[in-house]
Amino acid sequence: MNKKTSILSNYFYTMCYQVLALLTPLITTPYVARVLGVDGVGQYSYAFSIVNYFSILGALGVNTYGKLKIAEARDDIKETSKLFWEIFIARCITVAISLCLYVILYIKMVDYRPILLVLSLNILSVAFDITWFFQGLEEFRLTALRSIIVKILNVIAIFLFVKDSDDVLVYTFIMQFTLFIGFIVLWGSLKKNIVKINFREIKLIHHWKRSAVYFIPTLAGTLYSYVDKTMIGAILGSDSENGYYEEAHKIEQVLLSAVTSLSMVIMPRMAFLFKKAKRSEANGIIKRSVTVTLMISFAMMTGLICVSERLVPWFLGKGFENSIKMLYVFSPLLMVSGLKACIGQGIVMPLGKQKEYNTAVVIGTIFNIITNYVLITLYGGIGAAIASLLSEIVVVFILLLYSKSYLSILDIIRWSYKYVVASVVMAGVVIAVDNILDIPTTLLLMTEAMVGACVYFAVLMLIRDTAAIDMKNRLLSLLRRKKK
């Protein structure tokens, strides 16, 4: 299989999982929101935001570092095997340290002890997470299939065992236990990818030092995702406000996962191409990945803005109306965060500019914390959403400065105009459909989604957008091969 086909195939499998990741919240989120209520969702959101800091400390940047190291050494199975065990053992030690620190928090937070005890499984899961190894080998099919199975089991368990507002702990256990089991399952496929090594030769210290460099952006990413929820709880002392924010943020994050999946797939390949100084091939992949990211994110951003007012009460039920305005603010994050992932994981990090990437995310994190404090105090949860959007914009501009020899803001603007045109046309049609049709909300939203998608891609085909045409041709080619 050629390299281009490999990337497309990996993207196909990753997208299959991302589609499932899109569908499962469509099933579970309305149910959980109605059963646990705003306060139950908010309690889980606040506690989970705290435990994530300890999980990230235990991981110590290994997901990115390990993926890149395995990608570089994948042609040498002995070196790959040695790297795997060195990185895995080093990570187990950092997880143990993190768990010890977590005990201190557990003792102090008396009111949250039961849920924090269950969430400790999240930290333990980090030690057994070896997805970085298979992603470094570009075995995305394996990790995608594992994730699909875990998602299905998770959905079944939620409907079987979460029955009322007192089941917050049950819900928490299901979420963490299925995650843990999913990581354990991957170990069954490890044997054929590594060989025996002499454990006396393994070295750990240099992996701690090198992976620590990747800890900073990982921590920053966690802060982007969770510090807002932690600060909402700390400043406002409101589980309900966290509940509104959590559900709006969840909808945005589910859609974002489909936008950023391409960046995750191309990262090992870009590291390989940069190391081999194959600039021409690298430039081609950069352009394709950025244009595909823009194409998908513009469609999702516009669609979400158009349907939010009907989507939130239909999807989450009564009591979550405050999430609508937050979702309006979150919508542009689909494009901004998509570009951040594309530039950071597709150019800056594979180039070895980890310090520069760290600088960008540290500045963005500091900016995020400051603006969160000011805007949450003034506007509550919607202030946190605004702070997230502004900080991501800051990070994107800084990353563009570090990757200017490969990509510029002018390139992005030049490649975006067709998607702006298609988005405007799509928005007009969706709004017209919303005003004209008087049908049940479920059917209306489905109609708007299908009509909007068809109009969007039809416009791109009419104006001969290269990325849309290329994606159509490649997917048709892949589907033909699958049939054979």
C-alpha positions in Angstrom: 0.0 0.0 0.0 1.4 3.4 -0.9 1.9 6.2 1.6 -1.0 8.3 0.4 -3.4 5.4 0.6 -2.1 4.5 4.1 -2.9 8.0 5.3 -6.4 7.9 3.7 -7.0 4.5 5.1 -6.0 5.6 8.6 -8.1 8.7 8.2 -11.1 6.5 7.2 -10.8 4.2 10.2 -10.3 7.2 12.5 -13.3 8.9 11.0 -15.4 5.8 11.5 -14.6 6.1 15.2 -15.2 9.8 15.2 -18.6 9.2 13.5 -19.5 6.9 16.4 -18.1 9.4 18.8 -20.6 11.9 17.2 -23.5 9.4 17.4 -23.1 8.1 21.0 -23.6 11.5 22.7 -26.7 12.0 20.5 -28.0 8.9 22.4 -26.5 9.2 25.9 -26.3 13.0 26.5 -30.1 13.7 26.4 -30.7 10.7 28.6 -28.0 11.6 31.1 -29.0 15.3 31.2 -32.6 14.3 32.0 -31.8 11.6 34.5 -29.0 13.2 36.4 -30.3 16.8 36.0 -28.3 20.0 35.8 -26.8 19.6 39.3 -25.8 16.0 38.8 -24.1 16.8 35.4 -22.4 19.8 37.1 -21.1 17.7 40.0 -19.5 15.2 37.7 -18.1 17.9 35.4 -16.5 19.8 38.3 -14.9 16.6 39.9 -13.8 15.3 36.5 -12.1 18.6 35.7 -10.0 18.2 38.9 -9.0 14.6 38.4 -7.8 15.4 34.9 -4.9 17.4 36.2 -3.6 14.3 38.0 -4.1 12.1 35.0 -2.1 14.6 32.8 0.7 14.6 35.5 0.8 10.8 35.4 0.9 10.8 31.6 3.8 13.3 31.5 3.4 14.0 27.8 4.0 10.4 26.8 1.1 10.2 24.3 2.8 12.7 22.0 6.4 11.9 22.8 5.9 8.1 22.6 4.0 8.4 19.3 6.8 10.4 17.7 9.6 8.2 19.0 7.9 5.0 17.8 7.2 6.6 14.4 10.9 7.5 14.0 12.1 3.9 15.0 9.3 1.9 13.4 11.6 0.3 10.8 13.7 -1.4 13.6 11.6 -3.8 15.7 14.3 -4.2 18.3 14.6 -0.5 18.9 10.8 -0.1 18.8 10.5 -2.9 21.5 13.1 -1.3 23.7 11.5 2.1 23.4 8.1 0.7 24.2 9.2 -0.9 27.5 11.3 2.1 28.6 8.4 4.6 28.0 5.8 2.3 29.6 7.8 1.7 32.8 8.7 5.4 33.0 5.0 6.3 32.7 4.0 3.8 35.4 6.3 5.5 37.9 4.9 8.9 37.1 1.4 7.6 37.5 2.3 6.2 40.9 3.6 9.6 42.0 0.4 11.3 40.7 -1.8 8.8 42.7 0.1 9.7 45.9 -0.6 13.4 45.3 -4.2 12.6 44.5 -4.6 11.0 48.0 -3.8 14.4 49.5 -6.6 16.1 47.5 -9.0 13.3 48.3 -8.4 13.8 52.1 -9.1 17.6 51.8 -12.2 17.5 49.6 -14.6 15.9 52.1 -17.8 16.6 50.2 -16.5 15.1 47.0 -14.7 12.0 48.4 -17.1 9.4 46.9 -16.9 10.6 43.4 -13.2 11.3 43.7 -12.6 7.8 44.8 -14.3 6.4 41.7 -12.5 8.9 39.5 -9.1 7.6 40.7 -9.6 4.8 38.2 -9.0 7.5 35.5 -5.5 8.1 36.8 -4.8 4.3 37.0 -6.0 3.9 33.4 -3.2 6.2 32.2 -0.6 3.6 33.1 -2.1 1.0 30.8 -2.9 3.3 27.9 -0.6 2.2 25.0 -2.5 3.8 22.2 0.6 6.0 21.6 2.5 2.9 20.6 0.0 1.8 17.9 -0.5 5.3 16.6 3.3 5.6 16.2 3.2 2.5 14.0 0.2 4.1 12.2 -2.0 1.2 13.3 -5.1 3.4 13.5 -7.4 0.6 12.5 -6.6 -1.2 15.7 -7.1 1.7 18.0 -10.2 2.8 16.2 -11.9 -0.6 16.5 -11.0 -0.8 20.1 -12.5 2.6 20.7 -15.7 1.7 18.9 -16.2 -1.4 21.1 -15.6 0.6 24.2 -18.1 3.3 23.1 -20.8 0.6 22.4 -20.3 -1.0 25.9 -20.3 2.4 27.5 -23.7 3.3 25.9 -25.3 -0.1 26.9 -24.1 0.2 30.5 -25.4 3.8 30.9 -28.9 2.8 29.8 -28.9 -0.4 32.0 -27.6 1.1 35.2 -28.1 4.9 35.3 -31.8 5.3 36.4 -32.2 8.4 38.5 -30.5 11.6 39.9 -28.8 9.5 42.7 -26.8 7.5 40.2 -24.0 10.0 39.7 -21.5 7.6 41.2 -22.8 4.8 39.0 -22.4 7.0 35.9 -18.9 8.0 37.0 -17.9 4.3 37.4 -19.2 3.3 34.0 -17.4 6.1 32.3 -14.1 5.3 33.9 -14.3 1.5 34.0 -15.1 1.2 30.2 -12.1 3.5 29.6 -9.8 1.2 31.7 -11.1 -2.0 30.0 -10.5 -0.4 26.6 -6.9 0.2 27.3 -6.4 -3.3 28.7 -7.8 -4.9 25.5 -5.1 -3.3 23.4 -2.4 -5.3 25.2 -3.6 -8.4 23.4 -2.3 -7.0 20.1 1.1 -6.0 21.5 2.8 -9.4 21.1 3.1 -9.4 17.3 4.6 -5.9 17.3 7.5 -6.2 19.7 10.2 -8.7 20.5 12.0 -9.8 23.7 14.6 -7.3 25.1 17.2 -7.3 27.7 15.6 -5.3 30.6 19.0 -4.6 32.0 19.7 -2.3 29.1 16.6 -0.1 29.5 17.1 3.5 30.4 14.3 5.7 31.9 15.7 9.1 33.0 16.2 10.5 29.5 12.5 9.6 28.6 11.3 11.6 31.6 13.4 14.6 30.5 12.2 14.4 26.9 8.6 13.6 27.5 8.4 16.4 30.1 8.8 18.8 27.2 5.5 17.5 25.8 3.9 17.7 29.3 3.6 21.5 29.0 1.3 21.5 25.9 -0.6 18.5 27.2 -1.2 20.3 30.5 -2.2 23.5 28.6 -4.6 21.5 26.5 -6.1 20.1 29.7 -6.4 23.6 31.2 -8.2 24.7 28.0 -10.6 21.9 28.5 -11.1 21.8 32.2 -9.8 24.9 34.0 -12.9 26.8 32.9 -15.1 24.3 34.7 -12.9 24.3 37.7 -13.0 28.1 37.9 -16.8 28.2 37.4 -17.1 25.9 40.4 -14.6 27.8 42.5 -15.7 31.3 41.6 -19.5 30.9 41.3 -19.9 27.8 43.6 -22.7 26.6 41.3 -23.1 23.0 40.1 -26.0 24.2 37.8 -23.8 26.8 36.0 -21.2 24.1 35.4 -24.0 21.9 34.1 -25.1 24.4 31.5 -21.5 24.9 30.5 -20.6 21.2 30.5 -23.4 20.3 28.0 -22.7 23.1 25.6 -19.0 22.3 25.7 -19.7 18.6 25.2 -21.6 19.3 22.0 -18.8 21.4 20.7 -16.1 18.9 21.7 -17.9 16.0 20.0 -18.0 17.9 16.7 -14.4 19.1 17.2 -13.2 15.5 17.4 -14.2 14.9 13.8 -12.4 18.1 12.8 -9.1 17.2 14.6 -8.9 13.5 13.7 -7.0 14.3 10.5 -4.2 16.1 12.5 -3.8 13.0 14.7 -3.5 10.7 11.7 -0.9 12.8 9.8 1.4 13.6 12.8 3.5 10.4 12.6 3.8 10.7 8.8 4.9 14.4 9.0 7.6 13.4 11.6 8.9 10.8 9.2 8.9 13.2 6.2 10.6 16.0 8.0 13.2 13.6 9.3 13.9 12.4 5.7 13.8 16.1 4.4 11.0 15.3 1.9 9.7 18.9 1.9 7.7 18.7 -1.3 5.6 15.7 -0.1 5.3 17.4 3.3 4.0 20.6 1.7 1.4 18.7 -0.2 0.1 17.0 3.0 0.0 20.3 4.8 -2.1 22.0 2.2 -4.5 19.0 2.0 -4.9 18.7 5.8 -5.5 22.5 6.3 -8.1 22.7 3.5 -9.9 19.6 4.6 -9.9 21.0 8.2 -11.3 24.3 6.9 -13.9 22.6 4.7 -15.3 20.5 7.6 -15.1 23.1 10.3 -16.8 25.8 8.3 -19.7 23.5 7.6 -20.1 22.4 11.2 -19.6 25.9 12.7 -22.3 27.4 10.4 -24.7 24.5 10.9 -24.4 24.6 14.7 -25.1 28.3 14.8 -28.2 27.9 12.7 -29.7 25.1 14.7 -28.6 25.8 18.3 -31.8 27.5 19.4 -33.8 24.4 18.5 -31.1 21.8 19.2 -30.5 22.6 22.9 -34.0 22.2 24.3 -34.7 19.2 22.0 -31.4 17.5 22.8 -30.9 18.3 26.5 -34.5 18.9 27.7 -36.0 21.6 29.8 -33.7 23.4 32.2 -30.7 23.8 29.8 -31.8 26.9 27.9 -28.8 28.8 29.3 -26.6 26.5 27.2 -27.8 28.1 23.9 -25.8 31.3 24.1 -22.7 29.4 25.3 -23.0 27.2 22.2 -23.1 30.2 19.9 -19.7 31.3 21.4 -18.3 27.7 21.2 -19.2 27.3 17.5 -16.2 29.3 16.0 -13.9 27.1 18.2 -14.5 24.3 15.7 -12.5 26.2 13.1 -10.0 27.8 15.4 -9.2 24.7 17.4 -9.1 22.7 14.2 -6.5 25.0 12.8 -4.6 24.8 16.1 -4.4 21.0 15.9 -3.5 21.1 12.2 -0.7 23.5 12.6 0.6 22.3 16.0 0.4 18.5 15.4 1.0 18.6 11.7 3.8 21.1 11.4 5.4 22.6 14.5 5.8 19.4 16.7 6.9 17.1 13.8 9.5 19.7 12.9 11.0 19.3 16.4 9.9 22.8 17.5 8.5 21.6 20.8 9.9 24.5 22.8 8.2 26.9 20.4 4.9 25.0 20.6 5.2 25.0 24.4 5.7 28.8 24.3 2.5 29.2 22.3 0.4 27.1 24.6 1.8 28.5 27.8 1.0 32.1 26.6 -2.4 30.8 25.6 -3.0 29.1 29.0 -2.0 32.2 31.0 -4.2 34.3 28.8 -7.0 31.8 29.3 -6.8 31.8 33.1 -6.7 35.6 33.3 -9.6 36.1 30.9 -11.5 33.3 32.7 -11.2 35.0 36.0 -12.4 38.3 34.6 -15.2 37.1 32.3 -16.6 34.3 34.6 -16.9 36.9 37.4 -18.7 39.3 35.0 -20.8 36.9 32.8 -20.6 33.4 34.4 -20.4 30.4 32.1 -20.7 32.3 28.9 -17.7 34.4 30.0 -15.7 31.1 30.2 -16.8 30.2 26.7 -15.6 33.6 25.4 -12.3 33.2 27.2 -11.7 29.8 25.6 -12.3 31.2 22.1 -10.0 34.2 22.6 -7.2 32.1 24.0 -7.3 29.6 21.1 -7.1 32.5 18.6 -4.0 33.7 20.4 -2.4 30.3 20.2 -3.2 29.9 16.5 -1.5 33.2 15.6 1.6 32.3 17.6 1.8 28.9 16.0 1.6 30.5 12.6 4.6 32.6 13.4 6.6 29.4 14.1 5.5 27.7 10.9 5.6 30.6 8.5 8.0 28.9 6.2 5.3 26.2 5.6 2.0 28.1 6.2 0.9 31.7 6.6 -2.3 33.5 7.5 -2.6 34.6 3.9 -2.6 30.9 2.8 -5.5 30.2 5.2 -7.5 33.2 4.0 -6.9 32.3 0.4 -8.0 28.7 0.9 -11.0 29.7 3.0 -13.0 32.0 0.7 -14.8 29.1 -1.1 -15.9 27.7 2.3 -17.2 31.1 3.4 -19.3 31.3 0.2 -20.6 27.7 0.7 -21.4 28.4 4.4 -23.3 31.6 3.6 -25.5 29.8 1.0 -26.0 26.8 3.4 -27.0 29.1 6.2 -29.6 30.9 4.1 -31.1 27.6 3.0 -31.2 26.1 6.5 -32.8 29.3 7.9 -35.4 29.2 5.1 -36.1 25.6 5.8 -36.5 26.3 9.5 -39.0 29.1 8.8 -41.0 27.3 6.1 -41.4 23.8 7.5 -43.8 23.2 10.4 -42.9 19.7 11.4 -41.8 17.9 14.6 -38.4 19.1 15.9 -36.7 15.8 15.4 -37.6 15.6 11.8 -36.9 19.3 11.3 -33.3 19.0 12.6 -32.6 16.0 10.5 -34.0 17.7 7.4 -31.9 20.8 8.1 -28.7 18.8 8.6 -29.2 16.8 5.4 -30.3 19.7 3.3 -27.5 21.9 4.7 -24.8 19.3 4.0 -26.0 18.7 0.5 -26.2 22.4 -0.3 -22.7 23.0 1.2 -21.0 20.3 -0.8 -23.0 21.1 -3.9 -21.8 24.7 -3.8 -18.2 23.5 -3.4 -18.6 21.2 -6.4 -20.0 24.0 -8.5 -17.2 26.4 -7.7 -14.7 23.5 -8.2 -13.1 23.3 -4.7 -10.1 21.1 -5.0 -10.3 19.6 -1.5 -13.9 18.6 -1.8 -13.4 17.0 -5.2 -10.2 15.3 -4.0 -12.0 13.9 -0.9 -14.9 12.7 -3.0 -12.6 10.9 -5.4 -10.4 9.3 -2.7 -13.3 8.1 -0.7 -15.0 6.6 -3.7 -11.7 4.9 -4.6 -11.3 3.5 -1.1 -14.8 2.2 -1.0 -14.3 0.4 -4.3 -11.2 -1.3 -2.9 -13.1 -2.3 0.2 -15.7 -4.0 -2.0 -13.0 -6.0 -3.8 
